[in-house]
Amino acid sequence: MEMQSRHRSKSGAIERPLASSRVLDFTDRDFGRGQAPARAAAATVSYSLRLHAERCAPLDVFRVALTSPAQGTGAGAFERDVGAWVASAVAGGAREVEMDLRPPPTKRGAVDESAAFVELPGDLFVATNSLARLALGGFSLRTVPAGAAGLAGLRSLSLSHADVTGEAVRGVVSSCRALEFLSLSSCNLLKSVRIASETLRVLEIVRCPAVRDLRVNAPALESFAFHGDTVYSSDYDDLSSAVDLGSTPALRQAYLSHIGFDDDVNAYQDREYAYSNFLSCVAHARALTLCSVGLLHLWAQLGYDECVDIDMTNIQELQLLLSSEGEDDDLQSFASFLQLNPLPLLDRLFVSVPSHTTDASDAAAALAGEVVDDSRMMIPGYAIVPVDDSRMMIQHFDFVLDHLSFIKLVNFRGTRFQLQLLAFLLKRAPALEQLVLVTVGEEGGAPVDEHVIQGWVSGMRKASAEAQLTVCRSSEDRSQNPVHTRFYHELEE
């Protein structure tokens, strides 16, 4: 049985079992805390690898997570150590190498994004090896040559906070003839992503804000995730030309979110065309996650009398991520999206709203008995309050989601927007079997009483008389979850 060793005595000596362990894992949060990485922590890693080499012990997995030293405080020695670690692990036959070098914090505790990257030796991957997974954070890959034989067997490659250009990515991927998984995260210098791979099945491009050109030729692609700024062309004669994912007949799931980047849609009126083109590249997936920013892009494009014709007839699961909550425009854009893009196979709908209340008066209005239907209705036991329908035109949408059997709304607080959305959906889902409302936890404010929610829902008009209502907190939720459960806009940088 393989052992994972993280043991380090106060004197820095390595316990004997570590020398024979097939897994060297130095990713514990306490490792290196309070030490200069070029001294005690780095010495621990170096000593562990030296023991393995001296005893000819097999090494399968090598993982290190450390904070890089600030410039002028031993950074040169640390860089040489790191290069030697990777070389030693690769030479020792490791199948998995993970090196996460976090930039040093500034005086105010923020991350120093200007910290220098550690440059890998250019000859590191020249010889063949056993590498199957490589994850690098805080490195420069500019000297890694294209066609490196040492990358030929790589199946998984992850680059985060890396000094890497589009040309370097293209060269490295071309070396990975067996590559199945590729993740590019927080690579701020990356402007162009051009990838050609016959074996690639999973592609993630996350928080790479400078990307303005995305062209992928991966016919075996099954999963695609993108979180970042809208990828748009500077050519105003063809604003949609910046994205081309080619033919992806095997695509099963796609995640497309711009939350945290171009949230102000009105400031980017030339990007709606680019978004609709991007969406059309992944809309044939069976499971799709979109965000409210993207739907607002589509809705804005309709304002220019443009017909957005996107084939979404394969979609069985749809998840909507909201960047804000309580805006009538969000409901309008969502309703327009469902009206103009038929989803005949849609079976599961997930809606995730922000976990914190953005407008306290909104929740208070709902609790006071605000009108929640798109006409008028009164919840038993609550006063009726008129609502201004001048901007709420959703009653004119006449589509039916006749295959939808499951709806789940996460972070439910009973705000006016949430109740409007709920009433809107319940009238258009005749096959609905289950409605799940997951209320906010303690960090999101006081949850609404379950009996109050039951009263709200019972007063709404429904197309399905068989739908069962479940109200629970997140810790109590045992219902089905969407394919995409990780939300990139909520992850810490």
N, C-alpha and C positions, 0 to 999 in steps of 0.2 A: 504493500500500500504506500502510495506516494505521500510524503510529508511536506507541508508548507512551513518553512522556518522563518521566524521573524525575531529570533532571540538574540539579545545583545546584552552582555553584562556591563556593569558600571565601568569597568576598566577598558571596555571596548573589545575584549577577547570574544571570539566566536565559540559557542558551545560545539562540542564534538559532533552531534548529529547533523549540524549544518553542513559539515564537509561532505556528507554522503547524500544529502537531500537532492532530489531531482528538480526541486522547485526552489528558487531563490526569489523571495518576494519582499521588497523593501518599500512597499507602498502604504504601510501603516501611517496614520496621521501623526503618531508620536515619534516616528523615526526621524532623527535629525533635528527635532525641535530644540531650539536653544543652542544649537551647535553651528559652527561655521562648516558648511558642506565640504569645503576643501580640506577639512581637518578630520574630526572624529567620524562624521557620517560617511564621508567619502572613503576614509580608511577602512571602515567596516565593510563596505561594498568591495573594495579592492582586495581585502584579505580573504573574503568569502570566495571570490573567483580564483584567487591564487591557490587556496586549499583544494578547490575542485581540480585545477590543472595539475597540481602536484600529485594528487591521488588518482588522477585519471578517472574521476567520478563522472558518470553521465549527467548531463544537464538538459532538461526539457524546457523549462520555463524560467525566464529571467525578467523581473519587473522592478523598476526603480521609480520613485516619485520624490523629487527633491526641489527645494527652492534654490535657484541659481544665485551665486554671490553677485553683489553689485560690482560694477566696473572698478578696477583698481584695488580690489580686495581679494586677490587670489583667483580671479576669473580665468586667467591663462592656464594655471595649473589644473583648475577644475575642468576646463574644456579638454585638456589632454587626458585627464582621468576618465572622463565620460567616453571619449573616443576609444580608449583602451578597454573600457567595460564592454561596449558593444562588440568590439572586435573579439574579445575573449569569449563572450557568450556565443557568438556566431561560430567561432572556431571550435568551441566545446560541443557543438551539435545541437544547440537550443532550437526548438521548433517555434517557440513563441518568445519574442523580445518586445518589451514595453518600457519605453523611457519617457517619462513626463517631467520635464524641467520647467517648473513654474517661475515666472519672472519675479524678482525681488519686490517686496512692497515698498511704497513710497513712505515718506514721513507721516502722511495722513492715512495710511493704511490701504490706499488704492494700489492696483497692480501697475508696475512700471512697464508700460508697453514698449518703451524705447530700448529696453534691455537687449543686448546683443544676442544673436542666435548662436547656438553651438554648431559649428560646421563639421559635418561628418567627413572622415578621410575619403578621398576620391577612389581609393583602391579597396574600400571595405567590402564591396559586394562583387568584386571581379571574379573570385573563385566560387565554385559551386558549394552549396551548403544545404542544411536541413530546414531552413526557415520556411514556415508556413504562415505565420502571423507576425506582422511588424506594426507597432504603434509608436509614433514619435511625436512628442510635444516640445516645442521650443528649439527646433533644429533648423539648419539650413541644408537644403538638398541640391544646391546649385552645382556642386562638384561631382554629384553621382552621375556617372556616364550612362547614356542610353544603351540598352542592350546588355546590361550587366548580367552575367551568368548567375550570380548569387541571388538574383530576384526571380529567376525563372520559375521556381516552385512555390512562390508566394501566393497564398489564397486570400489573405486578408491584409489590407493596408489602410492605416489610419494616420492622418497628418493633422495636427492641431497646433495653432499658434506658430505656424511654420513659415520660414522664409523660403517661399517657393513660387516660381513663375508658372505660367501656363505651359511654356515650353518644357520646363522641368517635369511637370506632372505628366505631360504627354510622353516624354522620354522614359520616365519610370514605369508608367503603365504599359508601355510597349515592351518593357523587359519582363513584365509579369504575365507570362503566357498562360498561367492557370488561375489568374485573379478572379475571385468571385465577389469580394466585398471591398468597397472603396469608400472611405469617409474623409471629407475635407472640411475641417472645422476651424473657424476663426483665423483663417489665413488672409490677413488684411491686405497683402500685396498681390493677391491673386486676381487678375483682371479677365483672364480668358481660360475657359475650361473646354478643352477639346480632347475627347477620349474615344478610342476605338478598341473594342475588346469583344471577342467572340464568346468569352466565358463569364463576363461580369453579370451577376445576378442582383446585387444590391448596391445602390449608389446614394450617398448622403452628401449634400452640400449645405453646410450650416454656418450662418453668421460669417460669410465671406462677402462683405459689403461692396467691394470694388468690382465684382464680377459683372461684366457687360457683354459677355459672349459665351454662350453655352451650346456646345454642339457635341452630341453623343451618338456614337454608332455602337449599340450594344443589343443585338437582337435577342439575347437570352435574358435581358433585364426583367426581374420580377417585382422589385421593390424600389421606389424612388422617393426621396425626401429632400425638400428644399425649404430652407428658412432663411430669408434675407431680403434685400432690396429687389425691386422689380428689375428684371433683366431686360433692358430696352436698348434699341439701336440709336446711334446719333444721326442716322440717316433718316431725315424727316419724310423722305419719299417712301420709305419702307420701315416703319417703326417696329414691325413684328418680326424682322429678320434676325434678331439676336438669339433666338432659341430654336434649336432643331434637335429633337431627340430621336429622329429616324423612326424606323419600324420596330415596335416593341410588342409583338403579339403575345408574349408571355407575361406582360405586366399585370400583376394581381392587385397591388396596392400603391397608392401615391399620396404624398403629404405635401401640400403647397401652402405656405404661410408667409405673410409679410408683416406680421405683428411686431412692432418695435422698430420698424424701418420707415416705410412710406405710409404711415397712418393718416397723414393729412392728404387725402385724395385730391382735394381741390387744388393743391399746389403742384400736381403732377398730371395734368389733363392730357399730356401727350403719351402717357404710359398705358392707358386703358387698352389700346390696341395690342400692345406687347403682352399684357396679362391674358387677354382672351386667346392669343396664339399659344402662350405657355400652357394654359389650361387645356386647350384642345389636344396638346401632346400627351396628356395623361388621363384624359376624361374617359378612356375606354377601360380603365381599371375597374375591378369589381368592388374595391374598398377605397374610398376617397375622403381625405381630410382637407377642408378649405377653411379660410378665415374670413371674417367680416370685411377686412380691408380689401381682399380680392373681390368679394361680391359687390362692394361699393364701386370698384373699378368697372365691373361689368355694367352696373346700373348707370354710371356716368357715361359709358360708351353709348348707351341707348339714347342719352340726351343729344347725341350727335346724329341721330337717325340712322345709326349703324345696326344692322341685323347681326346679332351674335349667334351664329349657327354652330353649336357644339354637340356632337353626338355623345350622349351620356346614357345610352340605353342599356349598357352592361352593368351599371352601378347597382349593387345590392346593399351596400352600407355607405352611409354618408355621415360625416362628422363635421360640425361647424364650430370653429373656435371664435369667440367674440373678443375683440380687443377692448371694447368698452361696453357699456350696457345702459339701456334706457333711452337711446336715440331712436326716433321714429324712422330715420333713414335706414337703420339696420334692419328693421322689420320690412320696410318697403323693398330694399334690395334683395332680401331673402325671398320674399314673396314673388318678386319679379323673376328671380333665378329659377324658382320651381315652376313658374308659369311658362317660361320660355324654353326650358330645358326638360322635356319629359323624362321621367324616371320610372318606366313601367315595371322594373324589377326591384325597385327600392323596398327592402324588407326591414332595415334597421336604421334609425335616425338618432344620432347623439348630438346634443348641444351642450357645449361647455361655456358657461358665462364666467366673468371674473369672480374670484373668490371674495373680494372685498367690495362693499357697497360704494359705488361712486357718487351716488346722489341719495342722501339720507331722506330727503323729502319725497323721493320716488317711492321708497319702501313704506314711508308713513302714509302716503296716499293710498297705496294698495291695502294696507291694514285698516284704513278708515272706510274701505268699501268702494274704491274707485271702480268705475265701469270697466270691465275687462273683456267684454265681447266686442266684436267689431260693429255692433249695432247698439243695443242697450240691454242691460240685464241687472238684476239685483240679487246679491248674495244674501241668503236668509240671515237675519240678525244684524245686518249692517246697513248703514244709510247709503242711499244711492247718490252718487255725485256725477253730474254731467261731465262729459269729456268732449274736448274739441276735436271733431273728426275732419277738420278742414285739410289736415295734412295726412290723415290716415285713410288711404284709398284702397286698403287691402280687401275691402268687401267686394270689390269689382273682380277679383280673381276667382275664376270658376273651375280650376283644375281639381282633380281628385287623385290622391295617392292610394290607389285601390289595392296595392300589394303590401303596404306598410303595416307591419304587425307589432313593431316594438319601437317605443320612443323613450329616451332617457335624457333628462335635463339635470346637469350637474351644477352644484352651488346655487340651488334654488332658495330664494329669500321671499318670494311673493311680491316682487316689485311690479309696477304697472306694466313695464315692458315684458317681463316674463309671463305675466298672466295674459297679456294680449297675444303673445306668441303661442301660448298653450291653447287658448281658445281658437286661434286661427288654425292650428294643426288638427285639433280634435274634430273640427267640422269637416275635415277633408281626408280622414283616414277611416273608411268604412270597415276595413279588415283588422283594425287595431285590436291586439290581444292583451298587451301589457304596457302600462305607463309607469315609469319609475322616476320619482322626483327625489334627488339626493340633496338634502339640505346642507347649508354651510356648517362648518365646524366652529368651534369656539373662537378661532382666530378670525373668522369672517363676520363676527357679530352674533347676537342672540338668534337662534333658529326660530322659525315660525312654528307654532303649535300644530301638531299633526291633524287635530280635529278641525282647526281653522282651514287648513289646506283641503281637507276632505270636503268641507263646505263650499269652498271656492270651486273645486272641480265638479262637484255634484250639480252646481248651478249653471254649468256651461253646457251649451248644446253640443251633442256628440253624434258623429256618423255611425259609431259602433256602440251597441248596447252591451257588448260582451267584454269590453276592455276592463282589465283589473288594475287598480291603482295601488302602487307601493310607495310609501313615503319613509325614508330612512336617512340616517347620517352616513357619511362615507365609510366609517368603520363598521357599519352594519350592512353595507351593500353587498349582496351576494348575487346580483343579477349579472348578465353578460356585459362585457366591456368591449369597446371598439378595438380594432386591429392596432391603431396607434394610441398608445397610452402615455407615451412620453411627449411632452409639449416643449419644444425647443425654446420658445420665448420665455418659459419659466425657469430654465436652467441657469445656474450661476455661470457667469463668464469664467 
